[in-house]
Amino acid sequence: MAVIDTARARSTEASERLHRLVPGGAHTYAKGDDQFPEGVAPVIERGRGSHVWDLDGNDYIEYGSGLRAVTLGHAHPRVVEAVRVALDLGSNFVRPSSMELAAAERFLGVVGHEMVKFAKNGSDATTAAVRLARAATGRDLIAICADQPFFSTDDWFIGRTAMPAGVPQVVRDLTVTFRYNDLASVRQLFAERPGQVAGLVLEPATVVEPEAGFLEGLRLLCDEHGALLIFDEMITGFRWHMAGAQQVYGVRPDLAAFGKAIGNGFAISALVGPRTLLGLGGIRDDRERVFTLSTTHGAEVHALAALLAVIDTYEVESVIDRLDDRGRRLALGAGQAIDRHGLGDTFQLLGRPSNLVFSTLDRDGNRSQPFRTLVLQELISRGVLGPSFVVSAALSDADIDRTVSALDETLGVYERALEDGIERYLRGRPVKPVFRPYA
């Protein structure tokens, strides 16, 4: 397989300019060049389908597109055309647009809830859910799942990470934690703080599936203790099922936050729930009002048009089935490559077929950032931009075959690095966790 020129002069120069102008060199920490091997982090110029091209003209098969936001592939023609038509209508008015009504009716019909507030990013939606939970229960504490990486850029979450600078201690103390697939930790939480917890926030599933009875147990415990159950469906929504993981596992939360795939890369998120809760933010109720969500750009016409086009595409093209099929084909080929190199104990694929990630371990079985860096380095040099193996529906059989071939060669390097020492094979510093207190 041809190896791409790793110099990437234009990408490297652009990255340096970005660092002078943008803190972290990117507007999302997970896209920072510290998440990629040194000197081989491409700056993307354009994307089409399952491929992206960097400033140096290199062509990559891309996985985890837009941090899982682009499930249909880049510049999907149905979505692009809907947005193009909508742009001629104007984007933002002093009153609601007719598109807001159309999008609300269609989206609620898909996800099966009574009311919706649209916004631009997931943090808007999850933070609005937290505020509603506190208002509805009259309680201050929010419990988050400690085993899941991200819920919001707002203080209620960031204060509990390894980067809490700027968040007052009194705010940090209002967020507590529980463990995934551990109902005992939730029972202990409620027992130690009786009548204090307003809501539990978690992703219903990640690369780890909920154990039998876990989500059902959360539902019962929240009902028993008067707390709200809040699902973050940013990833699972429109990837597990159009209605989210709640549909797959048959457990209904009180509130749910959607985003990412619902716009196929266009900026739109949504908070959904019953009228008894979201109605607290309305103007036709005698109860005390809650300032739930109010965003100038939350219901831009073209973003709502993208949402409607995404829903059309999912229904016409059976996208959920396509994502599962693409992931299964990739997992099969990758599994065969792992077996060929005898690396089943050190390189592992995890997650549902539509949401595959890889785990890298060293010779002692410890999680290894240097070995993760090696995998990224070798895949990128072979034209695969793969911080994960999260698939899009745009991946062709040829794309997957090429990915498996690149992975097979990469694992050959991995195998030698385990034997000889990774220092001989790694070009530059290892990648780093997003949440860390210092550079």
C-alpha positions, -999 to +999 in steps of 0.1 A: +000+000+000+013+034-009+024+056+020+014+092+020+041+118+023+042+125+061+057+160+057+023+176+049+039+210+046+007+230+041-012+213+069+018+218+093+020+255+084-017+260+088-017+242+121+009+266+134-011+296+123-042+281+140-023+278+173-014+315+171-051+325+166-072+298+182-066+284+217-056+247+213-054+251+175-090+239+170-125+249+181-131+215+196-105+200+219-111+165+205-099+178+171-067+193+184-034+181+170-024+168+204-050+140+197-029+130+166+007+120+160+032+148+159+037+162+124+010+141+107-022+158+118-039+169+085-058+202+082-089+193+061-098+213+031-129+194+019-149+162+023-172+141+001-189+110+012-165+089+032-134+108+021-116+140+031-087+158+015-061+179+034-044+211+023-016+191+007-041+172-015-038+139+004-069+117+002-081+099+034-109+075+042-124+092+073-139+075+104-157+091+133-167+118+108-172+151+126-170+134+160-198+111+150-219+139+136-218+130+099-235+096+096-246+100+059-212+111+046-199+145+039-219+168+016-248+143+012-267+155-019-302+154-003-291+174+027-270+199+007-299+205-017-324+210+012-300+235+028-294+253-005-331+258-011-336+269+025-309+295+023-329+314-003-357+317+023-336+336+049-321+322+080-334+341+110-365+362+117-380+382+145-408+356+148-408+318+145-405+304+110-429+279+094-398+255+093-398+254+131-433+240+131-425+215+103-393+203+120-409+201+155-438+180+143-416+157+122-388+152+148-412+146+177-430+120+155-397+102+150-384+103+186-418+098+203-418+127+227-443+156+233-423+188+231-389+199+218-365+229+220-340+232+193-305+246+198-271+246+182-249+222+202-253+194+227-242+214+257-272+237+252-295+208+254-280+189+283-276+220+304-313+229+297-322+194+309-302+200+341-319+233+347-354+218+342-345+189+365-336+213+393-366+234+387-390+205+386-377+188+417-366+218+438-333+201+443-297+212+436-276+181+430-270+166+396-255+131+393-235+122+362-220+089+351-184+089+360-174+064+333-185+085+304-163+112+289-184+142+281-218+159+287-214+196+284-190+226+282-209+242+311-198+244+347-220+217+361-200+191+341-165+207+335-162+212+373-160+175+377-132+169+351-095+171+353-097+207+340-120+225+365-101+258+364-125+287+364-154+267+380-161+278+416-159+251+442-195+257+453-206+248+417-183+218+415-199+204+447-233+204+431-224+176+408-219+141+421-212+108+403-223+072+399-209+043+379-222+027+348-237-007+351-235-004+389-270+000+404-254-003+439-235+030+433-268+047+424-286+033+455-257+045+476-259+079+460-296+083+469-291+068+504-263+093+512-281+123+498-318+117+505-341+142+488-312+161+473-306+147+438-325+164+410-315+141+382-292+114+368-274+122+335-259+095+314-255+081+279-277+050+278-249+032+261-214+038+247-190+012+236-202-007+267-237-021+265-260-017+295-262-049+315-296-066+318-317-046+342-294-016+346-314+010+327-346-004+340-332-002+375-322+035+370-358+042+359-372+026+390-347+043+414-354+077+399-391+071+403-387+059+438-365+089+449-383+116+429-354+123+405-354+128+368-337+103+344-319+122+316-304+105+286-277+121+265-285+106+231-260+127+212-242+096+199-269+069+202-296+090+186-298+083+149-270+057+153-285+030+175-320+040+163-337+071+150-355+074+183-323+067+202-311+040+225-342+045+246-361+028+218-336-001+215-335-009+253-371+000+260-365+025+288-380+059+286-361+088+302-379+119+315-357+141+293-334+133+263-309+154+244-302+147+208-276+163+184-247+153+161-262+130+134-296+147+133-281+174+112-254+154+094-228+180+103-251+211+104-254+227+138-285+215+155-294+198+187-326+191+205-340+187+240-372+165+241-395+155+269-431+156+281-453+187+282-453+185+321-416+193+320-408+213+289-440+232+294-423+248+324-404+269+299-435+281+282-458+311+285-492+293+288-488+277+323-496+291+357-465+275+373-433+294+379-415+297+346-381+282+338-357+299+314-351+266+296-335+275+263-334+307+243-309+309+215-308+334+186-296+307+162-312+276+177-339+273+149-321+287+119-341+277+088-313+260+069-303+238+099-339+227+104-341+220+067-310+198+071-328+179+099-358+172+078-336+161+049-317+138+073-350+122+085-361+117+048-328+101+040-329+077+070-363+066+061-356+062+023-322+046+026-325+025+058-295+042+072-295+024+106-292-009+088-265+005+065-244+017+095-247-018+111-237-035+078-207-013+073-195-018+108-199-056+107-180-058+074-152-037+089-152-056+122-149-089+104-119-079+083-102-062+113-108-092+135-091-114+109-061-090+107-058-090+145-058-128+146-032-130+118-008-110+140-018-127+172-027-093+188-060-102+204-047-094+238-032-060+229-053-045+201-090-047+206-122-035+188-150-025+211-186-014+207-216-019+185-209-023+147-221+012+141-199+026+168-165+008+168-135+021+186-101+005+192-082+000+224-044-002+225-025-021+252+012-026+258+030-059+266+019-057+302-018-052+293-019-016+303-038+011+282-011+028+261-012+062+245+021+056+228+007+025+211-025+044+202-002+070+186+016+043+167-017+030+152-029+065+143+006+073+127+006+042+106-030+044+095-027+080+085+004+073+065-017+048+046-046+071+039-069+062+067-079+090+091-091+068+120-092+081+156-119+055+158-135+030+135-169+047+138-185+042+104-206+064+081-232+051+057-211+065+028-183+039+032-180+016+002-168-020+001-136-007-015-131+018+014-135-009+040-112-033+021-086-006+018-090+002+056-085-035+065-054-037+043-040-005+060-048-020+095-032-053+086+001-034+077-003-012+108-007-043+131+025-057+116+043-026+128+025-029+162+037-065+165+073-055+159+070-026+183+059-049+211+089-071+205+116-044+199+102-015+219+079+012+206+106+039+207+121+025+175+088+030+156+072+061+171+079+094+153+073+121+178+055+125+212+025+104+221-011+117+219-026+130+251-059+129+269-083+158+263-089+164+299-056+172+316-046+201+338-014+210+321+001+211+286 
